[in-house]
Amino acid sequence: MPSSFDTLGDVMSLSCADYYKKLHYACGEVLTASFAADTAGLHASSHSFVSDLEQWYGLLKDRPEGPILKAALAEYQFALLAVVQGQYRQAFMALRLSFELLMGTSYLSANEFQLRQWLRGERDLVWSALIDAESGVLSKQFVKAFYEELAEEAPQYRAMGQEVYRECSEYVHGNALTHTSLDGKVSFQQKVFDAWHDKAKTIRLVSSFALCARYLYLTDSTNRSKLETVLIDNLGHMPAVRRILGAPVEESNV
């Protein structure tokens, strides 16, 4: 296990350049430790979502909301880099921002005026609006408008989205317990590493549902075939998704 780097204790004893060189080296040691300890392949699973989002971006890049999805993809990649280097609070912050942007992609796509305001820097994404029970991207009404067969599934994904956003926000707002787990040192921490990937898994699932609910009916058969692997991996348990993709559906005995 590599030695940790105390971001407070080493400030005064080093020159500015040497301080950051040492910090960079410590991050590299944590990266090595992260992959050595990741016997379950958590980082590879989380990294696979980059490819999923690239598939979605290829489909949506020419739409007005394409830049939002591109920004979400970039933030998710920054989050992956941060978590594997031991920059855990920053990893949770970037993961939360990526989630906001992913939800914002679908939400603003349905309101061109608000979308154009966002693109001009005149409007913020507001989480309470994105997750609103009546009009948010994971509300029954929103999902029903674009993919009626998934409308009844929306509430459970909304609940999951609310909870994982709250959990990431604890790190963003610096809640007391996060200071206990993050002690100001750059070092590998298995529990925090695992917790990040657990939240990333939930965000992948919720985001995949939101993108599928908003856009799948807009795609032709060629583009659906490009998304098939992505959708089956994340949402293959849903008969409605399997049917639209032409995948086998297990018949219920009820």
Backbone torsions as a table, in degrees:
resi	resn	phi	psi	omega
1	MET	NA	128.4	-178.1
2	PRO	-68.6	155.1	175.5
3	SER	-70.7	152.0	-178.9
4	SER	-87.9	160.3	178.3
5	PHE	-113.3	120.6	-179.2
6	ASP	-84.5	110.7	-175.8
7	THR	-68.7	-17.1	177.7
8	LEU	-95.4	-48.1	-172.4
9	GLY	-67.6	-23.9	-175.3
10	ASP	-96.4	0.5	-174.1
11	VAL	-63.3	-50.1	-171.2
12	MET	-77.5	-21.6	-173.1
13	SER	-88.4	-7.2	-175.6
14	LEU	-124.2	154.0	170.7
15	SER	-68.1	164.4	-179.2
16	CYS	-56.8	-49.9	-178.0
17	ALA	-63.2	-43.9	-178.9
18	ASP	-66.0	-35.3	178.0
19	TYR	-58.7	-48.1	-176.9
20	TYR	-75.9	-27.7	173.0
21	LYS	-64.5	-42.1	179.0
22	LYS	-67.1	-38.9	177.4
23	LEU	-63.7	-41.8	177.9
24	HIS	-61.8	-42.0	178.8
25	TYR	-63.9	-41.6	178.8
26	ALA	-61.6	-39.5	177.8
27	CYS	-62.8	-38.0	177.3
28	GLY	-64.6	-38.8	177.2
29	GLU	-64.5	-39.4	178.3
30	VAL	-66.2	-38.5	177.7
31	LEU	-58.4	-46.4	178.4
32	THR	-60.9	-43.7	179.6
33	ALA	-66.1	-36.2	-179.4
34	SER	-61.2	-47.9	-178.5
35	PHE	-71.8	-31.7	177.9
36	ALA	-66.1	-36.7	-177.7
37	ALA	-86.4	-14.0	-173.9
38	ASP	-84.8	63.9	-177.6
39	THR	-69.7	-19.6	179.2
40	ALA	-86.9	-4.2	178.9
41	GLY	70.5	33.0	-178.0
42	LEU	-63.0	-41.5	-176.4
43	HIS	-68.5	-37.3	177.5
44	ALA	-63.7	-39.9	178.6
45	SER	-64.7	-44.0	178.6
46	SER	-66.1	-38.8	179.9
47	HIS	-63.8	-30.3	-178.0
48	SER	-61.7	-22.2	179.4
49	PHE	-68.2	-22.6	174.8
50	VAL	-59.0	-45.5	178.2
51	SER	-63.5	-39.7	178.1
52	ASP	-59.6	-47.4	-178.6
53	LEU	-67.6	-32.8	175.8
54	GLU	-64.1	-36.4	176.2
55	GLN	-64.2	-45.4	178.2
56	TRP	-63.9	-41.5	-179.3
57	TYR	-65.1	-37.6	176.7
58	GLY	-58.7	-32.4	179.6
59	LEU	-79.1	-34.7	-169.6
60	LEU	-108.3	-1.5	-170.2
61	LYS	-61.1	-27.4	-178.6
62	ASP	-90.6	-2.2	175.3
63	ARG	-83.4	157.5	-178.4
64	PRO	-57.5	-31.6	-178.5
65	GLU	-85.4	1.6	-180.0
66	GLY	-52.5	-42.0	-179.8
67	PRO	-61.0	-27.7	178.8
68	ILE	-68.8	-44.6	179.4
69	LEU	-64.9	-37.7	177.4
70	LYS	-62.3	-40.5	177.7
71	ALA	-66.2	-38.0	178.1
72	ALA	-62.4	-41.8	178.7
73	LEU	-63.2	-42.5	179.6
74	ALA	-63.5	-44.1	-179.5
75	GLU	-65.8	-36.4	178.0
76	TYR	-63.9	-39.3	178.7
77	GLN	-67.9	-38.2	175.2
78	PHE	-62.6	-38.5	179.0
79	ALA	-63.4	-42.6	177.7
80	LEU	-61.0	-42.4	179.0
81	LEU	-64.8	-43.4	-177.7
82	ALA	-63.7	-43.5	-175.3
83	VAL	-69.1	-34.1	-178.2
84	VAL	-78.6	-15.8	177.1
85	GLN	-98.7	1.3	178.3
86	GLY	85.9	9.6	176.2
87	GLN	-90.1	70.0	-164.1
88	TYR	-68.4	-44.5	-179.7
89	ARG	-61.5	-43.1	178.7
90	GLN	-63.8	-32.8	178.0
91	ALA	-64.6	-42.4	178.1
92	PHE	-68.8	-37.1	179.5
93	MET	-64.1	-45.7	-179.7
94	ALA	-68.7	-34.6	178.0
95	LEU	-64.5	-43.3	178.8
96	ARG	-63.8	-42.9	179.0
97	LEU	-63.3	-41.9	177.0
98	SER	-58.3	-42.7	179.3
99	PHE	-62.6	-44.2	177.5
100	GLU	-58.1	-44.7	-178.3
101	LEU	-68.2	-35.9	177.1
102	LEU	-64.4	-44.0	176.9
103	MET	-67.4	-37.0	179.4
104	GLY	-65.2	-30.9	177.6
105	THR	-56.7	-52.5	-179.0
106	SER	-68.9	-42.9	-175.2
107	TYR	-63.4	-49.6	-177.0
108	LEU	-74.5	-20.0	176.8
109	SER	-61.9	-23.9	-177.6
110	ALA	-93.3	1.3	179.9
111	ASN	-142.4	92.8	-173.5
112	GLU	-62.7	-36.1	-179.8
113	PHE	-61.4	-50.8	179.3
114	GLN	-64.1	-37.0	178.8
115	LEU	-61.3	-46.1	-179.2
116	ARG	-66.0	-35.0	174.8
117	GLN	-62.6	-43.3	179.3
118	TRP	-62.2	-44.5	-178.6
119	LEU	-63.8	-27.7	178.7
120	ARG	-89.4	0.9	-179.7
121	GLY	77.0	21.3	-177.3
122	GLU	-105.5	2.2	-179.5
123	ARG	-145.8	140.9	174.8
124	ASP	-97.6	156.3	167.2
125	LEU	-79.7	127.2	-178.9
126	VAL	-112.7	116.8	-174.6
127	TRP	-57.0	-40.4	-178.2
128	SER	-60.7	-33.3	177.0
129	ALA	-75.1	-40.3	-179.3
130	LEU	-62.2	-33.2	-173.0
131	ILE	-106.4	7.8	-176.2
132	ASP	-55.1	137.8	-175.1
133	ALA	-67.7	-22.8	-177.0
134	GLU	-101.2	-32.6	-173.4
135	SER	-133.1	-0.4	-179.4
136	GLY	-72.1	170.4	-174.0
137	VAL	-64.8	-20.6	178.9
138	LEU	-110.6	20.1	174.5
139	SER	-83.0	156.4	177.3
140	LYS	-58.0	-41.9	-175.7
141	GLN	-64.6	-42.2	-179.6
142	PHE	-66.4	-49.3	-178.5
143	VAL	-63.4	-40.5	-179.2
144	LYS	-60.0	-34.4	-178.1
145	ALA	-65.9	-26.5	-174.6
146	PHE	-115.7	-25.1	-178.3
147	TYR	-155.4	79.5	-169.3
148	GLU	-55.7	-36.1	-176.8
149	GLU	-65.0	-16.5	-179.3
150	LEU	-101.0	-0.8	-173.1
151	ALA	-59.5	-39.3	-177.8
152	GLU	-71.4	-18.2	178.2
153	GLU	-81.6	-18.8	-171.1
154	ALA	-57.4	-44.8	-175.2
155	PRO	-57.6	-38.5	-178.7
156	GLN	-68.5	-33.5	178.1
157	TYR	-74.4	-33.4	175.1
158	ARG	-62.6	-43.6	179.4
159	ALA	-63.0	-42.3	177.9
160	MET	-63.6	-41.4	-179.8
161	GLY	-64.7	-43.0	177.8
162	GLN	-59.0	-45.1	-175.5
163	GLU	-68.4	-44.8	-177.1
164	VAL	-70.3	-32.9	176.3
165	TYR	-65.0	-41.5	178.3
166	ARG	-62.1	-42.7	-178.7
167	GLU	-64.8	-41.8	177.0
168	CYS	-66.7	-34.7	-178.4
169	SER	-64.5	-25.4	177.8
170	GLU	-59.7	-36.2	178.5
171	TYR	-77.9	-35.1	179.6
172	VAL	-65.1	-43.2	-176.0
173	HIS	-88.3	-2.2	175.9
174	GLY	70.3	39.1	178.2
175	ASN	-56.6	152.7	-171.5
176	ALA	-54.0	-42.6	-176.4
177	LEU	-64.9	-27.5	179.0
178	THR	-71.0	-24.8	177.3
179	HIS	-75.8	-24.8	176.1
180	THR	-70.8	-42.6	-178.2
181	SER	-80.2	-26.7	178.6
182	LEU	-111.5	102.9	-167.6
183	ASP	-95.0	16.1	178.2
184	GLY	84.4	6.2	178.4
185	LYS	-113.4	146.3	174.8
186	VAL	-88.5	100.9	-178.9
187	SER	-154.5	155.6	179.1
188	PHE	-72.0	132.1	179.1
189	GLN	-130.0	105.3	-173.0
190	GLN	-57.0	-45.1	-176.4
191	LYS	-63.4	-41.2	-179.6
192	VAL	-70.9	-40.8	175.8
193	PHE	-56.6	-48.0	179.8
194	ASP	-65.0	-39.5	-179.7
195	ALA	-64.0	-40.5	178.4
196	TRP	-61.2	-46.5	-178.0
197	HIS	-67.9	-30.9	175.7
198	ASP	-64.2	-42.7	178.6
199	LYS	-69.9	-37.8	177.5
200	ALA	-62.3	-36.9	178.0
201	LYS	-62.4	-43.4	178.5
202	THR	-64.9	-42.2	179.7
203	ILE	-64.4	-38.0	175.9
204	ARG	-60.3	-43.4	-177.9
205	LEU	-66.8	-48.6	-178.3
206	VAL	-65.2	-42.9	-179.6
207	SER	-65.6	-39.3	177.7
208	SER	-63.0	-40.3	177.2
209	PHE	-62.6	-46.2	-177.9
210	ALA	-62.5	-44.4	179.8
211	LEU	-66.9	-40.8	178.4
212	CYS	-63.3	-46.9	-178.1
213	ALA	-62.4	-35.8	-177.3
214	ARG	-81.0	-38.6	-165.5
215	TYR	-116.5	-17.5	-169.6
216	LEU	-61.9	-37.4	-179.9
217	TYR	-70.4	-15.8	178.7
218	LEU	-83.0	-13.8	-174.0
219	THR	-89.7	148.5	174.9
220	ASP	-85.6	177.0	-174.4
221	SER	-62.8	-33.2	-179.8
222	THR	-65.1	-47.2	-179.6
223	ASN	-71.3	-32.1	176.1
224	ARG	-63.0	-38.4	179.4
225	SER	-64.6	-32.7	177.8
226	LYS	-67.8	-30.6	-177.5
227	LEU	-91.7	-5.3	-170.9
228	GLU	-56.7	-49.3	-178.4
229	THR	-61.9	-43.2	178.8
230	VAL	-58.3	-46.7	-174.7
231	LEU	-74.6	-38.9	178.8
232	ILE	-65.7	-39.8	179.4
233	ASP	-62.5	-40.2	-174.1
234	ASN	-95.9	-34.0	-172.4
235	LEU	-130.1	20.6	-176.9
236	GLY	-66.3	-11.6	177.8
237	HIS	-79.2	-6.8	-177.5
238	MET	-96.9	116.9	179.2
239	PRO	-55.7	-38.7	-177.8
240	ALA	-62.7	-37.3	178.8
241	VAL	-71.5	-42.4	179.9
242	ARG	-63.3	-38.9	-178.9
243	ARG	-64.3	-45.2	-177.2
244	ILE	-67.8	-24.2	177.6
245	LEU	-88.6	-6.8	-178.3
246	GLY	76.5	20.1	179.0
247	ALA	-87.3	154.6	178.6
248	PRO	-59.5	139.7	179.3
249	VAL	-118.9	126.6	178.4
250	GLU	-72.7	124.3	-178.3
251	GLU	-74.4	138.2	178.1
252	SER	-79.4	145.4	177.5
253	ASN	-86.7	-5.2	-178.0
254	VAL	-78.0	NA	NA
